[in-house]
Amino acid sequence: MWEPLSLLVLLLLSPSVIPASAAENSTGKLLYILLDGFRYDYLDDIAPEELPGFNYFLSNGVRARWVNPLYPTLSFPTWTTLSTGLYAESHNIVGNYFYDTKDEDYFAIFDSDANGKKKWWTAEPIWATAKKAGLRTALFLWSRCDVKFDGEVPDFCLKFEKIPGPEIFRENIDKALDKFDEGFDFVQVYTEHLDGTGHMMGPESEERKQATKDIDRILVHLQKQLIERGLAGEVNIVIVSDHGMTSMVEKDVTYIQLDDYLPEEANIESIADRGAYVNIKVKQPEDVDKVYASLSTMKGVSVYKKAEIPEEWHLKNSKYIHDILLLADINYYINSSVREAQIPAKTNNTPVFKGAHGYSPKEMKMKSIFFAKGPAFKTNTVLEPIDIVDIYGVLTKTLNIEGLPYNGTFENVRGAFVDASAGQLATGVTLPLLLLMLMTSCNNFFDGF
């Protein structure tokens, strides 16, 4: 445990007390952290004293009240949006599973050969834009950083795979800081710890709360390491999530058997995904109306022909969205078909998950997070809700690079940034008052970590 006086000195050198003039000369270094499945309200059901890392981070940084997610509220589409600022119909990663009719080929989330094909990855990710600008980039478990873009890969890439538990996250945070010590400018780190726990144990479970505390301890460790390594005044941190999570307690959920509503005689070419979101390709165009009419009798499911998909979802113009799209209401779940056209193949009639996502982005339980801290950002600031496509503008501004056209609105996040012309402490308090505040709080800060 740190001595209070030593901690006081170190905190005075941290980004929360960097003068605005120093922020103006910031190197633009950025640590971009993706906490998969972190719902916007996951800090609300845990006592504040049990979350010293998040509380310190947010009191010295910026948060949005919530983030309006992408549709579909699924992992791979949103990871791509978080790297490009584009809607799914623009970057064409439209699900965790989808079908290419031209090549009769599937994209599948956990099949690295299938989802690693260059044809899927047509939108330039932020790491590639940063590298073209001369920045050194590193990615840890971030979606398909090993796939070349314009013939390039990041300067370092630990490719995506599903690794449970908090240990790998802490390990990769330390390696990310090592990269900054080596002169890297932009590092992206992904963890699935919260998402995996939410799926298997449920978002309201004690296990999910413990997973949130696990992440908190790593944030405490991160802040200590930044200060000890002399990086606190150089490195900005942006923390995001891809989607929220809803409970799948069986007594509260209606499971729908898709095969009960598919006409037996209809030739179905592909059925992509299950749960809240299903993308269907009918083999014969003349059968579309018949299949649509039958599926439309499902209770708790909205059924759309491609042309009818709401514009606000920014989805229907993708070539990988097919004849019929199913969107389940929250508390409904569409079970997989037994047909060969189903991807992923049906293995069990009832899902084992106690938490799920993929539902309408209007559902509060699908909302996610945006947190930011560092010399570029204001302190103790709360933004109104933002859209997930807005985050790309935060990245390019923080990195001091020219980004590509994107679907977000920078005005929605402008309030996160320090006014570089102001010659006062970013906290907006006088130095003597700041000293007093730190002296009275540092005895308890990080206590026990």
N, C-alpha and C positions, 0 to 999 in steps of 0.2 A: 504494500500500500504506500502511496506517495505521501511525503510530508506536506502539510498544508502550505508552507511557505514556498517550497519547490513547485508545487502545483500552481500556486498563484503566479509565480514568475512565468511558468510555461503558458498558462492561460492568457497572460497579457500579450504573449507573442502569437496567439492563435488567431484565425481569420475573423473571429467575432469582434476583435478590437483592432483590426488593421485599418488605418486611416484611409479615407476615400482616395487620397492621392496615391496610396500604394495600390489600391484596387485598380486605379486607372492604368497602372503599369504592370498589372497582373500578367503572368506568363500565359494564361489561358489554359493551363493544364486541367484535365478533367478526368475524374473517376466516375463512370456511369454504371450504376448498380441496378440490376433487374431482380426484384424479389417476386418470383412467380406466385400468383394466386393471393397476393396481399390485398384483402378487401379494405375499402376506405375507412371502415370503422373498427379495424382490428386493435387499435390502441385504446378503444373506449371501454372495454370490459376487463381491463387490467389496471390495478392500482398504480397511479403515477410513480410511486416510490419503487415499484418493481420494474420500471422502464427508464433508468437513468440515461441510457444511451440515446433513445429516441427523444426524451424530453430535453436533454442538452442540445441535441442536434436541431430540434425545431425552435427552441427559444433563441438559438443563434443562427437561425436560417429562415427558410420560406417553405410554406406548404400550400397546396390548393385544398379547398374544402373537400373536393373530390375530383376525380377525372372521369369524364364521360368516355366509356370505352368504345372500341371498334365493334362493328358487327361483321362477322360473328365474334362473340366474346370467347374466342379460342386462342390457344397458345401461338401456333406458328404464324397465323395471319397477323396477330398483334405484335409479335417479336419483330416481324418485318416492318410493320408500321412504325414501331419505336426506333428503327434504324433508318427509315426513309422519310417519315412524315406523310406518307401516302395512304389513301384508303385502299381497301382490299381490291376493288375493281381496277385500281391503277397499278398496284404492284403484282396482282394476279396470284398471290398466295391466299386462296379463298377459304381454306379450311385446314384442319389437321390431316384430312384425307380428301382428295378430289381426283377427277378423272379427265384425261386428255383424250377426246374422241378421235382426234387426227391420228395419234400414234397408238391408240388403245392402251394407254399407259396410266398408271396410278402414282400419285404422290401420297406418301404415308409417313406419319410423324416419326415412328421408331424404326423405319427401314432406311438406313443411311445410304444404301445404294440407290433406292428409289428417289429419295428427296435430295440427293446430292447432284443430280443431273443439272448441268448448266442452263438447260432450257427453261427451268422454273424461275431462275434468279435473274430477272431482267432489269430490276430497279437498283440503282446504285446505293449501297449502304453508306452510312455516315463514316465508317472507318476508311472506306475507299476514297471518299471526298477529302477526308483529313490527310490521308497519305499523299494524294495528289498535290495537296497544299504544302507538302514537305514535313508533315508531322509524323512522329514515330508512334505506331499504334500496336496495342496488344489486346487480345480478347481471350477470356477464360470461360469456356463452356457456352459461349454465345452462339446462337443458331447459325450453323453452316459458315462459320468464318474460314473454314478450310476450302470452300469453293471459290475459285478464282473469279475476280471481277475485272474485266479489261486486262486480263493476263496477270493480275496482281493478287496477292494475299496479304494479310496484315504482317507486320514485322514479327509478331508472335501470335500464334493461335493454338489454344487448347480446344479442340473441336467439341461440339455439343455431344453429350451423352447424359443419360439419366443417372445421377449419382445421389442417393438419398442421404439425409442427415446434415447437420450443421458443420461437421468437421471439414468437409471439402470446401465450404464457403470461407471459413476462417483461413484455411491454407491458401486459397486463391487470393484473398484479401492481402495476406502477407506477400505473396508473389507479385501482386499488382503494385504494392508499395516498393518492392524491389525494382520493378520496372521504372517507376518514377525516379528512384535513386540512380538508375542507369541512364536517365535522360529522356525517357519516354514522355510523350505529351498527352496521350489519350488512351485510357484503359477501360475496357468494358468487362464486367463480372456478372455472371448469372448464377442464381441458386434456385433450386426447385424445392427446398426444404418445406416452406410453408404450403405450397401447392400440394405436394405429396401427402403431407399430414392432413390438410383439409379434405382431400379426396378420401383418404382411407379412414379417418376418424371423425370427420365432420367439422364444419367451420365453427360451430358453437362448443366444441369439445374442450376438455381440459388439456388434451394433447396439443390441440392447435394453439391454445394460450401459451403452453410451454414452448412451442416452436417459435412464437413471437418473442418470448423472453430469450430464447437462444440467439435469435437475430440481434436483439438488443445488446446482449453481452459482446457480440462481435462488433457492434457499433462503438461500444466503450473501448474495446481493444483498438479499433481503427483510429479513434480520436487520440488515444495515448500514443500510438505509433506515429501518427502524423506529427505530433508535437516533438517526440523524441528524435525523429529523423530530420527535423527542421523543415518539414513540408507543409505545415499548417497554413502558412501564408502564401503558398504557391498553388496548392491543389484544390480545385472546386469539386464538390460532390453532388451528383444528381441521382436520386433514388426514385425508381418508378416500379409500377407493377403492370401486368398485362390485363388483368381482369379480377373480379371478385369471386365469390363462391356462395352457393346456396345449399342448405341442408337437404339431404336425401333420406331422412328418417322414413322408413318404409311405410309407417302408418299414415304419414302425411303426403305421400307421393302416389300418383296413379301411373302405373306402367302400362304402356300401350304396345300391343303386339302388331308391328307393322304389317306382317303377312296377312293379318285378318282383314286388311283394307286394300291389299294389292290384288287386282283381278288375276285369277290363276292363268287365264289365257293370254295376258299381256306379256309381251317380250320386253323385259327390262334390261338395258345395257349396263347400267351402273347405278349402285346405291351407295353414295359416299357418306360415311359417318352415321352416327346414331345419337340418342340422347335428346338434346335440345334442338339439333340442327341436322337436317338430312337433305342432300342434294341429289336429285334423281334424273337420270337420262333414260328416256323411253326409246326403245330401238326403232319402232315404226312411228313416224309422225302422226299417222291417222289414229293411233292409240292414245295420244296424249290426253284428249278430252275425256275419254273413258276412265283412264287412270286418275286424272284430276278429280273427276266427279266422285269416284269411289273414296279417294283419300279425304275429300272434303267432308265426309261424314264423321271423321274422327273428332271426338270431344277433346277440348283442351289443346288443339293444334291449329295454327293458322296455315293454310295451304295456298301457295301462290304459283301461278304460271310465271315464267321468266319475265314477261313483259309487265306483269302486275306487281313485281317486287317494289316496295316503296323506295323512291329516289333517295330519301334521307339515309338509307342504309349504305349507299355508295357501293353497291355490290353487283347489281344486275348486268352491268356492262362488261363484266369479265367473260372471256371466252370459256372459262372453266365453270361457270354457272349454267346449269342445263335446264331441262324442260320444266321441272317442278321443284319447288323449295318448300320444305316443312320447317316451321318454327313452333316448338312446343311452348306452351305457357309455363311459367314457373310452377313447380309442384306437379308437373307432368314429365314423363320420360319415355321416349320412343325406343323400344327394344329393337335390336338388329333383326334383319330378315335372314332366313335360312338359305336364300337364293345365292347362287354362285356369284351374282353381281355385287353382293354386299362386301364392302371394305370399311373397316376391318371385318374379317370373317367372324360369324357368330360362334361364340364359344360357350356362352351361358345365357340362360333366358333372362335372369334378373341380375343387374350389375351389382358388384360388391361395393361400389363406391358409396360413401356416406356424405359426400359433397360433390357438387357438379357445377359446371358453368356452360356457357354457350347460349344462354338465354338473351332476351332482348336487352340492348344497351340502356333502355329506359328503366329497367329494374334496378333499384338501389343496391341490391345484393350483388350486382355485376360491376359496380363502380370501383375504381382503383385509386392509386395514390400518385402524387408528385411531391417530393421533398427536395430541397436544394440548400446547400450551405457552402460557404467559402468566400474568398475575397471579392468575387464578382456579385455576390448576392446580398440582399438586405437581411436584417435580423428580425426575429419575432414578428414575421409578416405572414398574413393569411390571404391568399388570393381567392376570388370567387371561383366556382367550378370552371375547369378548362376542358378542352377536348384533347383526346390522346394525340391527335395529329399536330397539336400546338407545340408539343415537346421538342420536336425537331428544331424549331427556331431557337429554343433555349440552348441546344447543343452547339449550333453553329455560332451563335453570339458568344458563348462562353469560350469556345475554341478560337475565336477571332478568325474564322474562315468564311469564305463565301459559299453558302449552301446552294443546293439545286432548288428549283421550284417545288413547292410542297402544298399540301391541302390544308394546312393549319393557318392560324391567324396570330401574328406576333403580338398584336395589341393585347391579346388575352394573357400574355405572360410578361409583358414589358415591366409590370409592377414588381417583378421578382428581383430586378437588377438595381444595384447601387447607382445613385446619381454621381457620376465620376467628377462632376464639377464642384461637388460639395467638399469643403475642406474640414470635415468634422468626422468624428468617429462614426463608423457605420451603425453602431447601436443607438446613436442619437442622444447619448448621455455624456456628461462631463467625466474626465478622467478621475477626479477625486471620488465622485459618486460611484464610478465603476470599481475603483479600488475597494471602497467600503462594501459594495455588494459582493465582490469576490471574497473578501476576508471573512464575511459572515456566512458564506455558503460553501467554501471549499473544504471545510472540515467534514462535511457530509457527502460531497460530490464524489462519485465513483466508489463510495465506501463499500467494501466487501468484494471489489472486483480486482 
